[in-house]
């Protein structure tokens, strides 16, 4: 069925879900590296030692790596939409907890929650893209998804450095909050449970 013969609402839903999947991938990758350029600001604001600041990055990546293999089982057991929405909600809560952190331990704890939530976002966003695009376009998903993730990782330090310099280090985490809320609304309204 071509896009011309489908109802306008179906086309909008389809495009919104594709954009949500791509944005979720970008946001997840962006938050891996966004604190890189704000390290000195975070370190000074929370009185972190040099070895403690390393946990900011290690905790996010390790938590994501631990949760990612369970994504298939979680989605099969509880439903892909439910797990995706729960992960987005946890990710958004962790963003707020990052900004409220007053000690190095609370900041690293928030990054662990954020990393665990992001561990399911990446594979589930890929699953959404595979479902929403026709099989003939599946060959384009991998490169598009990879470029989006790399763009998130590469742009994180530049955006994080600028924001932390002019608006404080807390702003680097507030930046992703409206994106997460937008993705949540699109997925909640448009994605059918599988």
ChimeraX attribute file (.defattr): number of C-alpha atoms within 10 A of each C-alpha:
attribute: neighborCount
match mode: 1-to-1
recipient: residues
	/A:1	5
	/A:2	6
	/A:3	9
	/A:4	8
	/A:5	8
	/A:6	10
	/A:7	9
	/A:8	11
	/A:9	9
	/A:10	12
	/A:11	14
	/A:12	12
	/A:13	17
	/A:14	18
	/A:15	14
	/A:16	19
	/A:17	23
	/A:18	20
	/A:19	16
	/A:20	23
	/A:21	27
	/A:22	22
	/A:23	21
	/A:24	27
	/A:25	26
	/A:26	23
	/A:27	24
	/A:28	26
	/A:29	22
	/A:30	24
	/A:31	27
	/A:32	23
	/A:33	21
	/A:34	25
	/A:35	26
	/A:36	17
	/A:37	20
	/A:38	24
	/A:39	21
	/A:40	17
	/A:41	17
	/A:42	21
	/A:43	16
	/A:44	11
	/A:45	16
	/A:46	17
	/A:47	15
	/A:48	17
	/A:49	11
	/A:50	11
	/A:51	8
	/A:52	14
	/A:53	20
	/A:54	13
	/A:55	19
	/A:56	23
	/A:57	20
	/A:58	16
	/A:59	20
	/A:60	25
	/A:61	19
	/A:62	16
	/A:63	19
	/A:64	23
	/A:65	16
	/A:66	13
	/A:67	16
	/A:68	21
	/A:69	13
	/A:70	12
	/A:71	20
	/A:72	14
	/A:73	11
	/A:74	17
	/A:75	18
	/A:76	11
	/A:77	10
	/A:78	12
	/A:79	15
	/A:80	24
	/A:81	19
	/A:82	16
	/A:83	20
	/A:84	27
	/A:85	18
	/A:86	16
	/A:87	23
	/A:88	25
	/A:89	17
	/A:90	19
	/A:91	25
	/A:92	24
	/A:93	16
	/A:94	24
	/A:95	24
	/A:96	16
	/A:97	20
	/A:98	22
	/A:99	16
	/A:100	13
	/A:101	17
	/A:102	13
	/A:103	13
	/A:104	20
	/A:105	15
	/A:106	15
	/A:107	21
	/A:108	23
	/A:109	20
	/A:110	26
	/A:111	27
	/A:112	23
	/A:113	24
	/A:114	30
	/A:115	31
	/A:116	25
	/A:117	28
	/A:118	31
	/A:119	25
	/A:120	27
	/A:121	27
	/A:122	24
	/A:123	18
	/A:124	24
	/A:125	23
	/A:126	19
	/A:127	13
	/A:128	20
	/A:129	23
	/A:130	18
	/A:131	14
	/A:132	19
	/A:133	16
	/A:134	9
	/A:135	10
	/A:136	7
	/A:137	12
	/A:138	14
	/A:139	10
	/A:140	11
	/A:141	15
	/A:142	14
	/A:143	11
	/A:144	12
	/A:145	20
	/A:146	13
	/A:147	14
	/A:148	20
	/A:149	22
	/A:150	16
	/A:151	15
	/A:152	22
	/A:153	20
	/A:154	16
	/A:155	17
	/A:156	23
	/A:157	22
	/A:158	16
	/A:159	19
	/A:160	26
	/A:161	21
	/A:162	15
	/A:163	20
	/A:164	21
	/A:165	14
	/A:166	9
	/A:167	11
	/A:168	16
	/A:169	24
	/A:170	22
	/A:171	15
	/A:172	25
	/A:173	20
	/A:174	15
	/A:175	16
	/A:176	17
	/A:177	19
	/A:178	11
	/A:179	16
	/A:180	21
	/A:181	14
	/A:182	14
	/A:183	22
	/A:184	20
	/A:185	14
	/A:186	16
	/A:187	23
	/A:188	15
	/A:189	12
	/A:190	15
	/A:191	17
	/A:192	10
	/A:193	12
	/A:194	10
